[in-house]
């Protein structure tokens, strides 16, 4: 679980990887990744998704916080979901938990 102050503006980032059926790594660097921060136990809906940027090799992140360019996430616990837009697949899965204090 990641804990972030409501006064901080930081990247919330996760390693996003894919493995082919034969066990080889698949590059996702040209794919779009989005994150959603929702109430614990909830499923994301269309308006929840925020486009991420690649912040490192295989690591996508979203700037969270009140600073310039940050996404303000309410104080409390949130499930973090990732969605990768590929062709034709669009895998969507819970990747973590974020606590804003």
N, C-alpha and C positions, 0 to 999 in steps of 0.2 A: 504494500500500500504506500502510495506517495502522499506526503503531507505538505501543504503549501499555505503560507500565510495569505490572507485576503488582501494584504497590502503589497505583496510581491508580484512582480511580473517575470515569469520564467517559462521556458519551454517545458511542456509535459510531453515526453517522447518515449517511444517504445520501439523495440526491434521488430521489424516486419519482414518476415521471410516466407519463402515458399519452396517446397521440395516436389520435384516431379515424381511420377509413379515409379521411375527407375532409380530414385534416390538422389538424383542430381539436384543441385541448387538452381533455382530459377531466378533470374534477375527481375526485380520489380521497379528498377530505377525510372522506367518510362511510364509507370502506372500512377494513377492518382490515388492518394490515400486521404481518407477523411476520418475524423474522430467525432464522437458524440459523448457528452457528459450528462448522464441521466440519473434520476433517483435510483437508489439501490433496488434491484429487482425489476426495474422497468425496461421495456424495449425502446430503442430509439425510433423516432418518427422523422419524416422528411425534413422538417425545420430544425432538427437537432444537429445535423451534420455540419462540421467545420473543416474546410480544406486544410490539410497539413502540408508541410514542406519537408523535404529530405534534409535532415540536419547532420547526417553522417552516413557512412556506408551501411545500408540496410536499416537505418533508424529514421523514422518519421516523427515529427513533432508539431505541436500547436502552441503558440505563445498564449499563456493564460495569465490574466491579471488586469488591473486597472490602468496600466501604463499604455503608451502609444502602441497600437496594433494588437493589444492583448484582448482575448475573449474573457469577459467577466463571467465567472462561474460562482454561483451562490455559495455562501457558507454552508457547510454540511458535508455529508458523504455522498459520493457519486460513483456509479459504475462507469468505466471508460470502455467504449466500443470502438473498434476500427473497421473500416470498410475499404477494400481495395477494388478499384475499378479496372478490370482487365477485360480482355475480349476472348471468349464470351462470358467468362465467369466474373462474379462479383462477391467474393467471400466477405462475410461480416461476422465478427466474433468479439466477445468480451476479452479485453486485454489487461484490465487492471481495475484498481479502485483508487479514487482520489479523494482526499479529505481536505477541505478548505476550512481553515480556522481563523 
